[in-house]
Amino acid sequence: QVHLIESGGGLVQAGGSLRLSCAARSGRPLSGFDIAWFRQAPGKERDLVASMTYSSRTYYAGSVQGRFTISTTSARTTVYLQMNSLKPEDTAVYYCAVKRPASSDYDNWGQGTQVTVSS
C-alpha cells in the first residue's frame, strides 16, 4: 500500500498555469510503479489525464495534449503535473495514482486536489 499526497491545486484564471505535485507520504521513491494523474469534474466520471510507466513512457489524454506535462524527479520521489494554458473545462479534482506494472488497475490513490479555472 502506498499512501499518496497531492498538492498544488488552486484557483487560476483561464490561460494560466499550475503545477501539481504528488509524493508518497513515507517519502519512498515511486520507482517500479506506473504513475498517473486522473481528474473528476462534478457530475462526471473520473478520467485519465496523463500517465508515465515505470519505464518513463508517457501518455496524455487528447484534451490536454500539448498543454500538460507529467514528470518526476530523478529519484522518482515526487511526480508533477505541469498544467499550462488552462481552460475552464480543466476544472476538476485531480488525483494522483500508482500501480505495479503487472496490475491492470490503479490501486493506490491520493486524496485529490481541487483545480478551479475561472473564465
C-alpha positions, 0 to 999 in steps of 0.5 A: 500500500502506498499512501499518496499526497497531492498538492498544488491545486488552486484557483487560476484564471483561464490561460494560466498555469499550475503545477501539481505535485504528488509524493508518497507520504513515507517519502519512498521513491515511486520507482517500479510503479506506473504513475498517473494523474486522473481528474473528476469534474462534478457530475462526471466520471473520473478520467485519465489525464496523463500517465508515465510507466515505470519505464518513463513512457508517457501518455496524455489524454487528447484534451490536454495534449500539448498543454500538460506535462507529467514528470518526476524527479530523478529519484522518482520521489515526487511526480508533477503535473505541469498544467499550462494554458488552462481552460475552464473545462480543466476544472476538476479534482485531480488525483494522483495514482500508482500501480505495479506494472503487472496490475491492470488497475490503479490501486493506490490513490491520493486524496485529490486536489481541487483545480478551479479555472475561472473564465 
